[in-house]
Amino acid sequence: MELEKRYQQAFDSLSEDVARRIREDRFTALGYTSNLDFLCDFDVFLLNELLEENMPNEDLFEMKCAERIDTIEELLETLVYYCSRGIGGEVDVDNVELIANSFHFRYGMGGTATQAAMALSQVGCPTIVHLTDDSKEVCDILNSPYIFAVSQDGELVHTKNLVQRNEQEIHFIIQFKKGDIIRLKNQEMEIPFSNRLILTKVTVNQSVPFSKPYFEWIEKNAEKVSSNVLSSFNCLTDKEVLEEHLDYVKKHIQAYRRNNSEGIVFFEDAHYHDFVIRKTCLETIYSYVDIVSLNEDELKYTLNDMYHFQVNIHNVFSCIEGARFIRNKFGIHKGVIIHTKDYSMYVGDKLRADIEKGLMYGNMLATAKAKNGSYGTKKQIKEVLQFELSPNGMSKYYLIQNSDYKKEVVFVPSKYIDKPRYTIGLGDSFVGGVQICF
């Protein structure tokens, strides 16, 4: 099959593409937040025990998601709500001890930028990260010969050489698995899809303190920065603070472009806690961006809920029209990427970069993470080539190939896993992989 051959060719060129970036002293810049994740070894049997102990007479099918979690009942209802629908999301938590004492956790890395950097470090691809939580635990996890930060003196350094300046922030990650059964008395519900719930106690990322040396280094050395990734504005909840950050980043993008007209400004979308914050962000920054990347849930929320453009995320032509709408409405310079568990696609102008290869790199890094639970090594990524292409993705691929959309759409079915071992960091690994093509 031609697609299988192109996947193999992409993998075969991975080492040389990375080596070329190193020879040419090219980096991907990744901003803006970091935090320490507590990864939960989720056990549905423990959830069932906690339900029996704390909510024995409740209706599983009537449980709702809490706005903020402070009690065991709010925690359990929120978990049942997300698990029963197989959806991911984020909920704020007030009672940290409650979460920590309910399940078993281990350390992990949080933040789109830092997880993308870790995925790229496994294939030897150098990046520069912007940290907010710069605690010892975070810097130890990120310590790699391929991950750089910018010191207060304006020098590129590895994270072990940073001095902590900001408060630590902890996020609890609860990953649940397709097929597990939630039980309470004579009630049962099956988890339809593997996904994750993020419970956040925001500290440093409430204000997302910007590191001026990071921005200055990128602007001064813009020709070395082939892509400049923006993310994590969803952490901000104060509209005035958000607007200050966006104004700063707009000026930064202008300076970056003056010194590297070929550099790609890449925006990765996220789950927002606040409608006004999301709307302000989109309407302020999207017109400065070359590529906007988002998953199908973010696409649906943006279009259906915010701008009353109805999209059916199960219909690929509807998604393409949705991507067109987003690009035209906000004036995105080059195009839109939509990434899902079944496929990724780029909708927009032809690029100098081989975006099909970039999408394949993104898919392979994400699938390796899903399969192994860790950021994929080259050996683990090679194993991904043996997986089948998503049947759902393939059916959509053929629809596009037999339509007029193929002139403006680059569509790549994913290498598929029905029951991923991990669902955290898959989108971030995807984003990292795509940057290799720039």
C-alpha angles and dihedrals in degrees: 000000000000095000092052089052092050091050089052091048091050091052091046090055096045097092093047093046090053092044090051091053090052093048091050092045092238124161139184112227113216125193158220132351138031133182141164113263123210103208114209122221089217117210117187089201089060090049089052091050091050091049092050091047099045108022107024096151100043128112111245092205094055097052116125136202115259120229089221128006119231104138136051089244091056090048094050095044091050092049092050091047094055097037094049091055097038090230131139128224149130130262128182119242128205099180105061094171090056091058095042092051096046100060140017118260143185132192123277139158122265131198132067094248097048095043090050088050092052092049090051093045089062089064093042097254114148122232140172116224134199111218130200099170098048096168121147091255092055094044091049092053091048096045105124136135087240099050119079135180131188116250124219086260090060096251128133107247139162115257094253087069096056123106114223113250104160139057121266119252125203128204122187113219117200113187119193130194133232112251098026113132123228111207134188118169105307094344124102134178128177121221103241099199138017111250143132142250120211118207111196134197100188119213119139094015092060085083101019095216109221120224106225093199090058093056093042092052092052093047093047093044098033094137088065093052109079094179133018112205120204121194147136101058084131088078091070116088101173111084094208092051090047092052091051090052093047092050089051092049093047090057089045092053091050091052091046092051093048089060098036115027091177096052117115120232104207124190120198114201125217145180110291124205094207131050094210093049092052094046092048092049096049095045093047106042109023093080089060095052131093098202131017116199125195142152126245095264091053090047091052094047094047094049107031100034104030108031103019093237103140114226127178104210091200091060111074094202089054089052091051091051088048091053089049090051093051093048095048096042095051101030096240105187103227117000154301130267121207116192127189137159089266103042149346126220141181119215117191148049123351111269132214086231123075095251093178089061089046091054090049091051089049093049093048095049091047094048092048088053091048092049100045104025089231133078106283123257118212089260092053091045090052089055088057089067088070092061119097121253112256109271089214090051092047093053090053091046091058091047090056094044089057094048139070089251091080089081092068103022129081105194127185123181113221127245097253136231117176096198110027117202090221133021098182119101096009094121090043091051088049091053090050093051093051091057092065090075095058 
